């Protein structure tokens, strides 16, 4: 059963002008043998995407690698899920995400 420590950090990057709608998920979990593994998922939002599992290292090392990955992705324009992406065009008005009838 996953614990609170096993929660996945999900980052998204949306840029409608470039038709870019990406996600990136990273988590450190325990496998069936009690080893700590780093699970990385990425792809286009709404699709299955790809996954990589790295099982070399201690929990502390995996957590450190997780924070490095998240920092690198935030610098590239990704934002944590639930927070708005700060990629608004400077030359136009801010548009609502959804139009109401």
DRENTORKOL-3810 file (N, C-alpha, C; in nm, 4 decimals):
REM DRENTORKOL-3810
@n.u->0.0843; n.v->-0.1181; n.w->0.0000; ca.u->0.0000; ca.v->0.0000; ca.w->0.0000; c.u->0.0886; c.v->0.1241; c.w->0.0000
@n.u->0.0636; n.v->0.2214; n.w->-0.0914; ca.u->0.1459; ca.v->0.3407; ca.w->-0.0955; c.u->0.1276; c.v->0.4252; c.w->0.0302
@n.u->0.2342; n.v->0.4863; n.w->0.0744; ca.u->0.2277; ca.v->0.5755; ca.w->0.1894; c.u->0.2312; c.v->0.7192; c.w->0.1406
@n.u->0.2217; n.v->0.8123; n.w->0.2343; ca.u->0.2282; ca.v->0.9536; ca.w->0.1988; c.u->0.3623; c.v->0.9855; c.w->0.1345
@n.u->0.4688; n.v->0.9172; n.w->0.1791; ca.u->0.6013; ca.v->0.9407; ca.w->0.1214; c.u->0.6073; c.v->0.8967; c.w->-0.0238
@n.u->0.5190; n.v->0.8030; n.w->-0.0633; ca.u->0.5195; ca.v->0.7513; ca.w->-0.1988; c.u->0.4387; c.v->0.8375; c.w->-0.2948
@n.u->0.3866; n.v->0.9512; n.w->-0.2499; ca.u->0.3047; ca.v->1.0365; ca.w->-0.3351; c.u->0.3860; c.v->1.0848; c.w->-0.4549
@n.u->0.3199; n.v->1.0944; n.w->-0.5685; ca.u->0.3855; ca.v->1.1366; ca.w->-0.6918; c.u->0.3816; c.v->1.2877; c.w->-0.7051
@n.u->0.4924; n.v->1.3453; n.w->-0.7465; ca.u->0.4985; ca.v->1.4866; ca.w->-0.7797; c.u->0.4684; c.v->1.4986; c.w->-0.9282
@n.u->0.3609; n.v->1.5696; n.w->-0.9624; ca.u->0.3196; ca.v->1.5824; ca.w->-1.1018; c.u->0.3384; c.v->1.7273; c.w->-1.1447
@n.u->0.4084; n.v->1.7452; n.w->-1.2554; ca.u->0.4317; ca.v->1.8766; ca.w->-1.3137; c.u->0.3658; c.v->1.8800; c.w->-1.4508
@n.u->0.3151; n.v->1.9964; n.w->-1.4887; ca.u->0.2552; ca.v->2.0107; ca.w->-1.6213; c.u->0.3134; c.v->2.1325; c.w->-1.6914
@n.u->0.3077; n.v->2.1293; n.w->-1.8228; ca.u->0.3509; ca.v->2.2434; ca.w->-1.9028; c.u->0.2522; c.v->2.2585; c.w->-2.0173
@n.u->0.1830; n.v->2.3710; n.w->-2.0199; ca.u->0.0845; ca.v->2.4000; ca.w->-2.1228; c.u->0.1250; c.v->2.5255; c.w->-2.1980
@n.u->0.1297; n.v->2.5155; n.w->-2.3294; ca.u->0.1520; ca.v->2.6313; ca.w->-2.4155; c.u->0.0657; c.v->2.6120; c.w->-2.5392
@n.u->-0.0577; n.v->2.6645; n.w->-2.5381; ca.u->-0.1495; ca.v->2.6433; ca.w->-2.6502; c.u->-0.0951; c.v->2.6955; c.w->-2.7834
@n.u->-0.0157; n.v->2.8022; n.w->-2.7803; ca.u->0.0392; ca.v->2.8571; ca.w->-2.9049; c.u->0.1312; c.v->2.7573; c.w->-2.9748
@n.u->0.1984; n.v->2.6734; n.w->-2.8963; ca.u->0.2891; ca.v->2.5734; ca.w->-2.9537; c.u->0.2255; c.v->2.4338; c.w->-2.9535
@n.u->0.0966; n.v->2.4249; n.w->-2.9175; ca.u->0.0260; ca.v->2.2973; ca.w->-2.9061; c.u->0.1024; c.v->2.2020; c.w->-2.8134
@n.u->0.1514; n.v->2.2569; n.w->-2.7017; ca.u->0.2290; ca.v->2.1799; ca.w->-2.6054; c.u->0.1467; c.v->2.1599; c.w->-2.4785
@n.u->0.1174; n.v->2.0354; n.w->-2.4479; ca.u->0.0406; ca.v->1.9992; ca.w->-2.3290; c.u->0.1068; c.v->1.8753; c.w->-2.2697
@n.u->0.2083; n.v->1.8952; n.w->-2.1861; ca.u->0.2900; ca.v->1.7858; ca.w->-2.1357; c.u->0.2716; c.v->1.7649; c.w->-1.9863
@n.u->0.3029; n.v->1.6435; n.w->-1.9419; ca.u->0.3063; ca.v->1.6146; ca.w->-1.7989; c.u->0.4370; c.v->1.5438; c.w->-1.7672
@n.u->0.4765; n.v->1.5522; n.w->-1.6421; ca.u->0.5973; ca.v->1.4864; ca.w->-1.5937; c.u->0.5711; c.v->1.4471; c.w->-1.4492
@n.u->0.5736; n.v->1.3195; n.w->-1.4202; ca.u->0.5483; ca.v->1.2704; ca.w->-1.2849; c.u->0.6692; c.v->1.1979; c.w->-1.2308
@n.u->0.7044; n.v->1.2249; n.w->-1.1050; ca.u->0.8210; ca.v->1.1629; ca.w->-1.0423; c.u->0.7818; c.v->1.1179; c.w->-0.9023
@n.u->0.8242; n.v->0.9967; n.w->-0.8660; ca.u->0.7974; ca.v->0.9477; ca.w->-0.7308; c.u->0.9049; c.v->0.8486; c.w->-0.6888
@n.u->0.9228; n.v->0.8367; n.w->-0.5579; ca.u->1.0110; ca.v->0.7363; ca.w->-0.4993; c.u->0.9196; c.v->0.6402; c.w->-0.4241
@n.u->0.9223; n.v->0.5127; n.w->-0.4624; ca.u->0.8357; ca.v->0.4122; ca.w->-0.4022; c.u->0.9166; c.v->0.2895; c.w->-0.3632
@n.u->0.8572; n.v->0.2057; n.w->-0.2810; ca.u->0.9190; ca.v->0.0787; ca.w->-0.2440; c.u->0.8617; c.v->-0.0309; c.w->-0.3323
@n.u->0.9486; n.v->-0.1200; n.w->-0.3816; ca.u->0.8991; ca.v->-0.2306; ca.w->-0.4619; c.u->0.8640; c.v->-0.3491; c.w->-0.3720
@n.u->0.8313; n.v->-0.4605; n.w->-0.4314; ca.u->0.7902; ca.v->-0.5784; ca.w->-0.3538; c.u->0.9004; c.v->-0.6334; c.w->-0.2643
@n.u->1.0243; n.v->-0.6050; n.w->-0.2984; ca.u->1.1376; ca.v->-0.6567; ca.w->-0.2218; c.u->1.1900; c.v->-0.5574; c.w->-0.1188
@n.u->1.1234; n.v->-0.4434; n.w->-0.1052; ca.u->1.1639; ca.v->-0.3439; ca.w->-0.0069; c.u->1.2707; c.v->-0.2477; c.w->-0.0568
@n.u->1.3073; n.v->-0.2572; n.w->-0.1839; ca.u->1.4051; ca.v->-0.1641; ca.w->-0.2409; c.u->1.3343; c.v->-0.0356; c.w->-0.2816
@n.u->1.4061; n.v->0.0745; n.w->-0.2753; ca.u->1.3499; ca.v->0.2031; ca.w->-0.3142; c.u->1.3821; c.v->0.2276; c.w->-0.4610
@n.u->1.2787; n.v->0.2649; n.w->-0.5359; ca.u->1.2956; ca.v->0.2894; ca.w->-0.6788; c.u->1.2420; c.v->0.4273; c.w->-0.7143
@n.u->1.3043; n.v->0.4879; n.w->-0.8129; ca.u->1.2610; ca.v->0.6169; ca.w->-0.8658; c.u->1.1783; c.v->0.5882; c.w->-0.9914
@n.u->1.0530; n.v->0.6325; n.w->-0.9905; ca.u->0.9635; ca.v->0.6110; ca.w->-1.1038; c.u->0.9404; c.v->0.7459; c.w->-1.1705
@n.u->0.9695; n.v->0.7533; n.w->-1.3009; ca.u->0.9529; ca.v->0.8769; ca.w->-1.3774; c.u->0.8562; c.v->0.8480; c.w->-1.4913
@n.u->0.7502; n.v->0.9293; n.w->-1.5011; ca.u->0.6526; ca.v->0.9181; ca.w->-1.6096; c.u->0.6458; c.v->1.0513; c.w->-1.6817
@n.u->0.6322; n.v->1.0481; n.w->-1.8156; ca.u->0.6236; ca.v->1.1716; ca.w->-1.8912; c.u->0.5481; c.v->1.1469; c.w->-2.0212
@n.u->0.4974; n.v->1.2559; n.w->-2.0794; ca.u->0.4286; ca.v->1.2462; ca.w->-2.2077; c.u->0.3300; c.v->1.3593; c.w->-2.2271
@n.u->0.2444; n.v->1.3410; n.w->-2.3262; ca.u->0.1415; ca.v->1.4395; ca.w->-2.3577; c.u->0.0215; c.v->1.4163; c.w->-2.2665
@n.u->-0.0367; n.v->1.5237; n.w->-2.2158; ca.u->-0.1534; ca.v->1.5121; ca.w->-2.1289; c.u->-0.2660; c.v->1.4411; c.w->-2.2042
@n.u->-0.3333; n.v->1.3495; n.w->-2.1372; ca.u->-0.4415; ca.v->1.2749; ca.w->-2.1982; c.u->-0.3956; c.v->1.1456; c.w->-2.2640
@n.u->-0.2661; n.v->1.1210; n.w->-2.2659; ca.u->-0.2105; ca.v->0.9983; ca.w->-2.3239; c.u->-0.1419; c.v->0.9181; c.w->-2.2144
@n.u->-0.1117; n.v->0.7929; n.w->-2.2445; ca.u->-0.0461; ca.v->0.7064; ca.w->-2.1458; c.u->0.0962; c.v->0.7524; c.w->-2.1154
@n.u->0.1679; n.v->0.8001; n.w->-2.2144; ca.u->0.3045; ca.v->0.8470; ca.w->-2.1934; c.u->0.4035; c.v->0.7330; c.w->-2.1788
@n.u->0.5198; n.v->0.7660; n.w->-2.1285; ca.u->0.6279; ca.v->0.6700; ca.w->-2.1107; c.u->0.6653; c.v->0.6632; c.w->-1.9639
@n.u->0.7399; n.v->0.5583; n.w->-1.9278; ca.u->0.7801; ca.v->0.5406; ca.w->-1.7887; c.u->0.9210; c.v->0.4839; c.w->-1.7828
@n.u->0.9966; n.v->0.5303; n.w->-1.6835; ca.u->1.1304; ca.v->0.4784; ca.w->-1.6571; c.u->1.1396; c.v->0.4484; c.w->-1.5081
@n.u->1.1979; n.v->0.3348; n.w->-1.4734; ca.u->1.2150; ca.v->0.2955; ca.w->-1.3337; c.u->1.3636; c.v->0.2769; c.w->-1.3083
@n.u->1.4161; n.v->0.3449; n.w->-1.2064; ca.u->1.5568; ca.v->0.3353; ca.w->-1.1690; c.u->1.5640; c.v->0.2800; c.w->-1.0269
@n.u->1.6280; n.v->0.1647; n.w->-1.0114; ca.u->1.6301; ca.v->0.0974; ca.w->-0.8814; c.u->1.7691; c.v->0.0928; c.w->-0.8201
@n.u->1.8514; n.v->0.1882; n.w->-0.8479; ca.u->1.9866; ca.v->0.1845; ca.w->-0.7915; c.u->2.0041; c.v->0.2978; c.w->-0.6917
@n.u->2.0217; n.v->0.2647; n.w->-0.5654; ca.u->2.0477; ca.v->0.3661; ca.w->-0.4647; c.u->1.9572; c.v->0.3564; c.w->-0.3437
@n.u->1.9920; n.v->0.4328; n.w->-0.2430; ca.u->1.9160; ca.v->0.4372; ca.w->-0.1188; c.u->1.7963; c.v->0.5309; c.w->-0.1328
@n.u->1.7083; n.v->0.5295; n.w->-0.0351; ca.u->1.5914; ca.v->0.6192; ca.w->-0.0358; c.u->1.6369; c.v->0.7652; c.w->-0.0359
@n.u->1.7387; n.v->0.7961; n.w->0.0427; ca.u->1.7898; ca.v->0.9335; ca.w->0.0489; c.u->1.8425; c.v->0.9772; c.w->-0.0882
@n.u->1.9175; n.v->0.8900; n.w->-0.1543; ca.u->1.9723; ca.v->0.9220; ca.w->-0.2866; c.u->1.8603; c.v->0.9407; c.w->-0.3887
@n.u->1.7602; n.v->0.8521; n.w->-0.3834; ca.u->1.6476; ca.v->0.8634; ca.w->-0.4761; c.u->1.5682; c.v->0.9917; c.w->-0.4523
@n.u->1.5488; n.v->1.0287; n.w->-0.3265; ca.u->1.4773; ca.v->1.1529; ca.w->-0.2946; c.u->1.5558; c.v->1.2740; c.w->-0.3434
@n.u->1.6876; n.v->1.2686; n.w->-0.3308; ca.u->1.7727; ca.v->1.3769; ca.w->-0.3799; c.u->1.7608; c.v->1.3884; c.w->-0.5320
@n.u->1.7628; n.v->1.2750; n.w->-0.6009; ca.u->1.7487; ca.v->1.2766; ca.w->-0.7471; c.u->1.6113; c.v->1.3284; c.w->-0.7874
@n.u->1.5067; n.v->1.2922; n.w->-0.7118; ca.u->1.3729; ca.v->1.3427; ca.w->-0.7391; c.u->1.3699; c.v->1.4945; c.w->-0.7320
@n.u->1.4291; n.v->1.5514; n.w->-0.6267; ca.u->1.4280; ca.v->1.6980; ca.w->-0.6127; c.u->1.5096; c.v->1.7651; c.w->-0.7233
@n.u->1.6179; n.v->1.7021; n.w->-0.7683; ca.u->1.6954; ca.v->1.7579; ca.w->-0.8795; c.u->1.6130; c.v->1.7608; c.w->-1.0077
@n.u->1.5407; n.v->1.6513; n.w->-1.0340; ca.u->1.4584; ca.v->1.6431; ca.w->-1.1541; c.u->1.3483; c.v->1.7479; c.w->-1.1507
@n.u->1.2807; n.v->1.7619; n.w->-1.0369; ca.u->1.1728; ca.v->1.8601; ca.w->-1.0250; c.u->1.2268; c.v->2.0016; c.w->-1.0445
@n.u->1.3405; n.v->2.0331; n.w->-0.9842; ca.u->1.4008; ca.v->2.1652; ca.w->-0.9998; c.u->1.4339; c.v->2.1939; c.w->-1.1456
@n.u->1.4911; n.v->2.0966; n.w->-1.2135; ca.u->1.5283; ca.v->2.1135; ca.w->-1.3545; c.u->1.4035; c.v->2.1361; c.w->-1.4407
@n.u->1.2965; n.v->2.0623; n.w->-1.4145; ca.u->1.1742; ca.v->2.0776; ca.w->-1.4935; c.u->1.1054; c.v->2.2119; c.w->-1.4671
@n.u->1.1067; n.v->2.2580; n.w->-1.3427; ca.u->1.0471; ca.v->2.3883; ca.w->-1.3109; c.u->1.1230; c.v->2.4992; c.w->-1.3838
@n.u->1.2542; n.v->2.4882; n.w->-1.3918; ca.u->1.3341; ca.v->2.5872; ca.w->-1.4650; c.u->1.3016; c.v->2.5869; c.w->-1.6142
@n.u->1.2530; n.v->2.4742; n.w->-1.6647; ca.u->1.2167; ca.v->2.4638; ca.w->-1.8065; c.u->1.0730; c.v->2.5067; c.w->-1.8341
@n.u->0.9994; n.v->2.5497; n.w->-1.7315; ca.u->0.8651; ca.v->2.6017; ca.w->-1.7535; c.u->0.7527; c.v->2.5147; c.w->-1.7021
@n.u->0.7830; n.v->2.4011; n.w->-1.6410; ca.u->0.6789; ca.v->2.3160; ca.w->-1.5839; c.u->0.6321; c.v->2.3759; c.w->-1.4514
@n.u->0.5060; n.v->2.3505; n.w->-1.4170; ca.u->0.4497; ca.v->2.3978; ca.w->-1.2900; c.u->0.3835; c.v->2.2798; c.w->-1.2203
@n.u->0.3870; n.v->2.2773; n.w->-1.0868; ca.u->0.3182; ca.v->2.1689; ca.w->-1.0152; c.u->0.1705; c.v->2.1658; c.w->-1.0501
@n.u->0.1156; n.v->2.0474; n.w->-1.0604; ca.u->-0.0264; ca.v->2.0302; ca.w->-1.0917; c.u->-0.1093; c.v->2.1041; c.w->-0.9877
@n.u->-0.2027; n.v->2.1825; n.w->-1.0337; ca.u->-0.2865; ca.v->2.2606; ca.w->-0.9432; c.u->-0.2439; c.v->2.4065; c.w->-0.9361
@n.u->-0.1226; n.v->2.4369; n.w->-0.9787; ca.u->-0.0770; ca.v->2.5760; ca.w->-0.9839; c.u->-0.0808; c.v->2.6211; c.w->-1.1289
@n.u->-0.1178; n.v->2.7467; n.w->-1.1532; ca.u->-0.1239; ca.v->2.7933; ca.w->-1.2917; c.u->0.0153; c.v->2.8060; c.w->-1.3521
@n.u->0.0253; n.v->2.7701; n.w->-1.4786; ca.u->0.1517; ca.v->2.7890; ca.w->-1.5509; c.u->0.1678; c.v->2.9375; c.w->-1.5801
@n.u->0.2860; n.v->2.9871; n.w->-1.5680; ca.u->0.3119; ca.v->3.1289; ca.w->-1.5905; c.u->0.3699; c.v->3.1489; c.w->-1.7302
@n.u->0.2900; n.v->3.1135; n.w->-1.8303; ca.u->0.3350; ca.v->3.1253; ca.w->-1.9678; c.u->0.2346; c.v->3.2055; c.w->-2.0490
@n.u->0.1925; n.v->3.3206; n.w->-1.9961; ca.u->0.0971; ca.v->3.4040; ca.w->-2.0663; c.u->0.1716; c.v->3.4906; c.w->-2.1665
@n.u->0.1064; n.v->3.5183; n.w->-2.2761; ca.u->0.1682; ca.v->3.6059; ca.w->-2.3758; c.u->0.1696; c.v->3.7487; c.w->-2.3229
@n.u->0.2817; n.v->3.8138; n.w->-2.3371; ca.u->0.2959; ca.v->3.9502; ca.w->-2.2867; c.u->0.2266; c.v->4.0520; c.w->-2.3780
@n.u->0.2030; n.v->4.0178; n.w->-2.5059; ca.u->0.1479; ca.v->4.1148; ca.w->-2.5997; c.u->-0.0044; c.v->4.1098; c.w->-2.6105
@n.u->-0.0695; n.v->4.0267; n.w->-2.5333; ca.u->-0.2148; ca.v->4.0171; ca.w->-2.5435; c.u->-0.2803; c.v->4.0083; c.w->-2.4069
@n.u->-0.4126; n.v->4.0195; n.w->-2.4045; ca.u->-0.4822; ca.v->4.0090; ca.w->-2.2763; c.u->-0.4835; c.v->3.8647; c.w->-2.2276
@n.u->-0.4961; n.v->3.8499; n.w->-2.0982; ca.u->-0.5097; ca.v->3.7156; ca.w->-2.0431; c.u->-0.6495; c.v->3.6657; c.w->-2.0724
@n.u->-0.6585; n.v->3.5474; n.w->-2.1285; ca.u->-0.7871; ca.v->3.4898; ca.w->-2.1638; c.u->-0.8299; c.v->3.3884; c.w->-2.0600
@n.u->-0.9604; n.v->3.3755; n.w->-2.0347; ca.u->-1.0047; ca.v->3.2730; ca.w->-1.9416; c.u->-0.9784; c.v->3.1347; c.w->-2.0002
@n.u->-0.9589; n.v->3.0366; n.w->-1.9114; ca.u->-0.9336; ca.v->2.9016; ca.w->-1.9587; c.u->-1.0568; c.v->2.8418; c.w->-2.0260
@n.u->-1.1754; n.v->2.8758; n.w->-1.9777; ca.u->-1.2986; ca.v->2.8219; ca.w->-2.0320; c.u->-1.3967; c.v->2.9364; c.w->-2.0561
@n.u->-1.4628; n.v->2.9349; n.w->-2.1686; ca.u->-1.5645; ca.v->3.0351; ca.w->-2.1956; c.u->-1.6978; c.v->2.9874; c.w->-2.1418
@n.u->-1.7751; n.v->3.0792; n.w->-2.0872; ca.u->-1.9071; ca.v->3.0456; ca.w->-2.0344; c.u->-2.0121; c.v->3.0948; c.w->-2.1315
@n.u->-2.1194; n.v->3.0175; n.w->-2.1405; ca.u->-2.2298; ca.v->3.0563; ca.w->-2.2323; c.u->-2.3102; c.v->3.1700; c.w->-2.1752
END
